[in-house]
């Protein structure tokens, strides 16, 4: 089966956002450049883990490869909302972060979650789609902050997951 590879190098914007009411929100990772917008569906836990991984990576990069001058990036002054159209390319199974020292750029790689529904197709024959999003340090730092804010804006007790709870006295 054919797979799709999309690379935005560099992105003009990158963000995390949700669609839907609390308890039934659908999380999206979205990025774009002057030619296209790419939206991917992620899980809430993936957004949380991404935020933590970004923080750890930036701490390490700031120690090992200090940036000459990081451009100022005020998340409050930047539009971190999802842009229309929100048409997901795929649901993400896993993500990874990489660093290009020569360009001082960070790449976020997202791989498609595959489900094999056809009986005559072997899982080994299927190649997942991949998206590579290249960001500078300020953009990825803002993404980490935004992801953390979006995750924390949910229900106070996510274990309830929209369930009705009865209290007896």
N, C-alpha and C positions, 0 to 999 in steps of 0.2 A: 504494500500500500504506500502511496506517495506521502512524504512528509513535507511540512512547510517550514522554511527557515526565514525568519524576519530579523533584520538588524537595523537598529536606529543608532547611528553613530555620527554625532552625538544627539542626544535627545534635547528638545527645547523645553520640555516639561516632563515631570514624572510625579505620580501621586498614588495614594491609596484612598479609596472611598467606598461607600456602601449605597446600596439601593434597597429600599424596603423598610418596614417597621422593625423596631427593636424586637429581638427574639426570632425574627425571620429575615434578618438582613443578609444580603448577598454581597460579599466583599470583592472588590475589583482592584487590581493593579493596573494602572493606565499610564501610558507615556505617548509622546508624540514629537514629531519634527514638522518641518514645513510641508511635508508631503502626505503624512498619514498619522492617524491615531490608532494605537494598539491597546485594546482592553483585554485583560485576562481575569478569569475568576480564580480567586484564592480563598482559602479557609481563614477563619478568624485566627486560629493558632499559627498559621503560616505568616500572617501579618505581624503577630506578636514576635515570632521567632525572627522574622526579617528585621524588625526594629532592633532587637537585641544584637543580631549578627552585624548589622551596620555599625552600631555603637562600638562593639569590640574591634571591628576592622579599622574604623577611623582612629580609635585610640592607638592601635598598633602602628598604623601608617603615620600618625602624627609623631610617634616616637622614632620609628625607623627611617621614614622619608618625610621630614618636615616640608610642608608646602612652602614655596617661596613667599607667596601672598595668596591667601584664599579670599576669593571675592566675597564681599559681604552679601548675606542672603537672609533677609528678614522674613520668616515664614508668615508673620502677621501681615506683611505687605504683599505677599505673593498669593496668587489664586491657586490654592491646592485642592479645589473642587474637581470632581470628575467632569470631563467635557463630553458634549454630545457629538456624535452618536456613541452610545455605550453598547457596542456590539462585540461581545467577547469572541476572541479567536479560538480559545480553548480554556479548559479547566487545568490548573497547574498541579502537577504531581510533586515536583521538587524544584527548588531554586538554589542558586549558588552565586557567590560573589568572587570576582577576580580583580586584579590590579595590573595595569600597564604602567610600569615605572617611567618609561621614556616619555609617555604622553601625560602622565599623572592623571589617568582616567580610571574609573572603576566601571566594571561591567557586571550587570545583573543578568544572569542567565536563568530562564524559566523553561521547564520542560513539560510537555503535555502529559496529562493523565490519560492513559489508554485503557479502554475496555474492549475485550474481544467478545463479540456477539455472534460472529459467524463461525459455524462448526468446522468448516474446511480451512480456516485460517489459523496458522500457528502463531503464537505470540512472538516467536523469533523472527517472523517475516514482517512484523510491523515496526516501523520506525516512528518514534514520537516527533511531533513538531517542536521547534525550539525558537525562542525569542531571546535576542541579546540586546540589552539596553545600556548604552554607554553614557555615563554621567561624570560630571566633575565632583569634587568633594563637597562643595556647597549644596549641589542638587541632592546628592545621596544623603547628606546630613539632614536636609529638610524632609526627605522621604522617610527616614527613620523616625523623626519627630512626629510627622503626620501619621504614620502607621500606629505609633504608640497612642496618639490622641484618639484615633478612630476606634481602636480596640477598647480603650478606657471609656468611651462614650456610650457603651452598651449598658445592658442591665446590670444592676449592682451585684446580683448573684447569677452568673451565667449557668449554674447547674440547674436552675429552674427551667431554662430553655422554653419559656412560654407556656409551661404547664400550669394548670390550675392546682393550687395547694389549699387543702382544707385545714382549718385550725379548730380543734375541739377544746372546750374549756371545762 
